[in-house]
Amino acid sequence: MLTIMKKISRRDIKFFLLGLFTMFAIEVATDWEVHVNAFNQGFKSVANENIGGSK
């Protein structure tokens, strides 16, 4: 059986993280309105919970 093992270098990790960040940025950019609406909905729900003060 042929096994080829390669050490993971810093370069590999940098490109992996760059790819993750790029995919996240594309996702946010393409669905911007959805993300803004979800943020506002969550912010308003938390703000409404805290109006009554601490219990």
N, CA, C and O atoms as a DFTB+ gen file, in Angstrom:
220 C
 N C O
     1  1       0.846      -1.166       0.000
     2  2       0.000       0.000       0.000
     3  2       0.902       1.244       0.000
     4  3       1.895       1.318       0.724
     5  1       0.522       2.207      -0.831
     6  2       1.297       3.424      -0.951
     7  2       0.682       4.509      -0.083
     8  3      -0.476       4.881      -0.272
     9  1       1.449       5.012       0.861
    10  2       0.957       6.094       1.710
    11  2       1.833       7.314       1.498
    12  3       3.058       7.249       1.599
    13  1       1.196       8.399       1.209
    14  2       1.919       9.653       1.020
    15  2       1.428      10.625       2.080
    16  3       0.270      11.044       2.069
    17  1       2.309      10.972       2.983
    18  2       1.964      11.911       4.048
    19  2       2.770      13.178       3.824
    20  3       3.972      13.134       3.563
    21  1       2.091      14.294       3.930
    22  2       2.756      15.584       3.775
    23  2       2.497      16.399       5.019
    24  3       1.380      16.433       5.536
    25  1       3.521      17.045       5.486
    26  2       3.342      17.930       6.629
    27  2       2.542      19.147       6.188
    28  3       2.699      19.641       5.071
    29  1       1.687      19.619       7.078
    30  2       0.907      20.818       6.802
    31  2       1.768      22.021       7.147
    32  3       2.204      22.182       8.287
    33  1       2.005      22.850       6.164
    34  2       2.884      24.006       6.368
    35  2       2.071      25.241       6.727
    36  3       0.843      25.249       6.641
    37  1       2.783      26.279       7.130
    38  2       2.117      27.548       7.438
    39  2       1.427      28.099       6.198
    40  3       0.361      28.708       6.289
    41  1       2.034      27.882       5.051
    42  2       1.448      28.348       3.793
    43  2       0.094      27.682       3.556
    44  3      -0.857      28.341       3.137
    45  1       0.004      26.380       3.822
    46  2      -1.263      25.666       3.662
    47  2      -2.330      26.242       4.579
    48  3      -3.472      26.431       4.161
    49  1      -1.970      26.518       5.813
    50  2      -2.927      27.064       6.784
    51  2      -3.367      28.461       6.364
    52  3      -4.548      28.792       6.462
    53  1      -2.425      29.285       5.896
    54  2      -2.760      30.640       5.457
    55  2      -3.751      30.605       4.297
    56  3      -4.729      31.352       4.298
    57  1      -3.509      29.745       3.309
    58  2      -4.410      29.670       2.164
    59  2      -5.763      29.095       2.558
    60  3      -6.785      29.510       2.011
    61  1      -5.795      28.163       3.479
    62  2      -7.060      27.618       3.967
    63  2      -7.882      28.707       4.645
    64  3      -9.072      28.857       4.367
    65  1      -7.238      29.477       5.546
    66  2      -7.949      30.554       6.239
    67  2      -8.367      31.655       5.275
    68  3      -9.445      32.230       5.425
    69  1      -7.535      31.953       4.294
    70  2      -7.888      32.947       3.279
    71  2      -9.112      32.477       2.489
    72  3      -9.989      33.282       2.173
    73  1      -9.176      31.207       2.176
    74  2     -10.335      30.648       1.473
    75  2     -11.596      30.725       2.314
    76  3     -12.662      31.072       1.805
    77  1     -11.485      30.403       3.601
    78  2     -12.648      30.509       4.497
    79  2     -13.156      31.942       4.572
    80  3     -14.357      32.190       4.469
    81  1     -12.234      32.882       4.753
    82  2     -12.617      34.293       4.844
    83  2     -13.253      34.776       3.543
    84  3     -14.230      35.525       3.565
    85  1     -12.701      34.347       2.416
    86  2     -13.236      34.743       1.114
    87  2     -14.649      34.221       0.929
    88  3     -15.520      34.955       0.461
    89  1     -14.894      32.968       1.287
    90  2     -16.241      32.401       1.148
    91  2     -17.223      33.117       2.070
    92  3     -18.365      33.364       1.684
    93  1     -16.790      33.451       3.276
    94  2     -17.646      34.192       4.206
    95  2     -17.984      35.567       3.639
    96  3     -19.137      35.995       3.689
    97  1     -16.982      36.257       3.100
    98  2     -17.196      37.592       2.536
    99  2     -18.143      37.539       1.345
   100  3     -18.995      38.416       1.202
   101  1     -18.014      36.534       0.493
   102  2     -18.910      36.390      -0.659
   103  2     -20.327      36.116      -0.187
   104  3     -21.278      36.682      -0.726
   105  1     -20.480      35.263       0.804
   106  2     -21.804      34.939       1.344
   107  2     -22.483      36.180       1.913
   108  3     -23.658      36.426       1.643
   109  1     -21.757      36.949       2.687
   110  2     -22.329      38.162       3.286
   111  2     -22.663      39.175       2.203
   112  3     -23.713      39.814       2.260
   113  1     -21.795      39.330       1.224
   114  2     -22.018      40.318       0.167
   115  2     -23.225      39.960      -0.697
   116  3     -23.983      40.845      -1.092
   117  1     -23.411      38.683      -0.992
   118  2     -24.510      38.296      -1.875
   119  2     -25.852      38.294      -1.157
   120  3     -26.881      38.516      -1.796
   121  1     -25.874      38.053       0.146
   122  2     -27.126      38.027       0.900
   123  2     -27.170      39.150       1.927
   124  3     -27.633      38.944       3.049
   125  1     -26.699      40.319       1.560
   126  2     -26.577      41.430       2.493
   127  2     -27.904      41.775       3.152
   128  3     -27.954      41.932       4.372
   129  1     -28.983      41.899       2.377
   130  2     -30.285      42.278       2.925
   131  2     -30.787      41.255       3.937
   132  3     -31.366      41.627       4.957
   133  1     -30.573      39.981       3.667
   134  2     -30.993      38.928       4.589
   135  2     -30.253      39.066       5.916
   136  3     -30.853      38.940       6.983
   137  1     -28.953      39.324       5.846
   138  2     -28.151      39.456       7.059
   139  2     -28.545      40.695       7.861
   140  3     -28.607      40.647       9.090
   141  1     -28.808      41.797       7.173
   142  2     -29.204      43.030       7.857
   143  2     -30.560      42.827       8.537
   144  3     -30.743      43.232       9.685
   145  1     -31.503      42.209       7.841
   146  2     -32.826      41.975       8.421
   147  2     -32.748      41.043       9.628
   148  3     -33.425      41.270      10.631
   149  1     -31.933      40.005       9.538
   150  2     -31.778      39.079      10.660
   151  2     -31.141      39.777      11.857
   152  3     -31.550      39.555      12.997
   153  1     -30.147      40.617      11.605
   154  2     -29.513      41.366      12.689
   155  2     -30.518      42.284      13.364
   156  3     -30.615      42.315      14.591
   157  1     -31.269      43.035      12.556
   158  2     -32.247      43.970      13.120
   159  2     -33.333      43.240      13.904
   160  3     -33.751      43.708      14.963
   161  1     -33.788      42.108      13.399
   162  2     -34.808      41.330      14.098
   163  2     -34.271      40.833      15.441
   164  3     -34.960      40.925      16.457
   165  1     -33.073      40.321      15.450
   166  2     -32.472      39.857      16.701
   167  2     -32.223      40.984      17.674
   168  3     -32.455      40.828      18.873
   169  1     -31.752      42.121      17.182
   170  2     -31.488      43.273      18.035
   171  2     -32.780      43.777      18.664
   172  3     -32.809      44.094      19.854
   173  1     -33.846      43.852      17.875
   174  2     -35.124      44.334      18.387
   175  2     -35.711      43.374      19.419
   176  3     -36.299      43.813      20.407
   177  1     -35.558      42.073      19.200
   178  2     -36.120      41.107      20.151
   179  2     -35.397      41.183      21.494
   180  3     -36.034      41.070      22.541
   181  1     -34.087      41.370      21.480
   182  2     -33.328      41.492      22.722
   183  2     -33.655      42.818      23.398
   184  3     -33.780      42.873      24.622
   185  1     -33.796      43.881      22.623
   186  2     -34.126      45.191      23.189
   187  2     -35.506      45.145      23.846
   188  3     -35.702      45.743      24.905
   189  1     -36.452      44.455      23.242
   190  2     -37.810      44.356      23.806
   191  2     -37.802      43.530      25.089
   192  3     -38.596      43.802      25.989
   193  1     -36.939      42.541      25.197
   194  2     -36.852      41.727      26.414
   195  2     -36.332      42.555      27.581
   196  3     -36.765      42.371      28.718
   197  1     -35.417      43.455      27.306
   198  2     -34.761      44.215      28.375
   199  2     -35.472      45.507      28.742
   200  3     -35.004      46.226      29.625
   201  1     -36.568      45.822      28.104
   202  2     -37.286      47.066      28.411
   203  2     -37.838      47.039      29.843
   204  3     -37.845      48.061      30.529
   205  1     -38.295      45.876      30.281
   206  2     -38.898      45.776      31.601
   207  2     -37.903      45.866      32.728
   208  3     -38.305      45.933      33.889
   209  1     -36.641      45.870      32.436
   210  2     -35.611      45.928      33.480
   211  2     -35.277      44.547      33.987
   212  3     -35.837      43.560      33.509
   213  1     -34.387      44.460      34.933
   214  2     -33.987      43.161      35.473
   215  2     -35.054      42.668      36.438
   216  3     -35.679      43.440      37.165
   217  1     -35.233      41.376      36.418
   218  2     -36.281      40.773      37.281
   219  2     -35.663      40.050      38.441
   220  3     -36.378      39.485      39.268
